[in-house]
Amino acid sequence: MNINYEIISATALGIALSACCGFRVFVPVLAASLAGRMGWVGLPQDMAWMATVPALICFGVAAVLEVLAYYIPVVDNLLDAIATPLSVGAGTLLASSLLPTADAEPLLRWTAALLAGGGAAGTIQMGTGLLRLLSTKTTVGTGNAVVATGENAAAITGSVASFFFPVLLAVLMLVLAVWILSGLKRQWAKMRR
């Protein structure tokens, strides 16, 4: 049985980096853009724009603004409202760029990217959004800076570690996504009683 470690590693990198979009939308996109620019990852022809200098500047500015905005009270909760669909979109974009499906039929490629990358990113974003709501409710917003710091650390550390330990990070992110979904399912079951 032949195991292609390059395909496994590329798939894991796509899933892990996409899932990090659930913590911060633009930090993993910036990491992928930088990795593409430095030649650390190969981007498909139609995604080569991600490695351009203008894209790198845009993603860098967006990442810094996003990280800082989560420390502003009220703005952090508003950002969570738009971050879920953005994280799904960013996760899908990253998965499409990094999963070894560049030669596949476009419908198959983007469907796989949406399910693997967008699904993981959206699930983790829902979990962090609910955590922020709980923090806002229990600490009247004073604990939200701690939550934001944890999310920033997870996004940055996860994005960097994805390039060095892609399989481990992909497994950890998928376990986290399953844990969040099972918690949401339990809460839903309690509410329906």
PyMOL commands that set and color helices and strands:
alter all, ss='L'
color gray80, all
select helices_A, chain A and resi 5-20+26-38+45-51+53-69+75-98+106-139+144-164+166-192
alter helices_A, ss='H'
color red, helices_A
deselect
rebuild
show_as cartoon
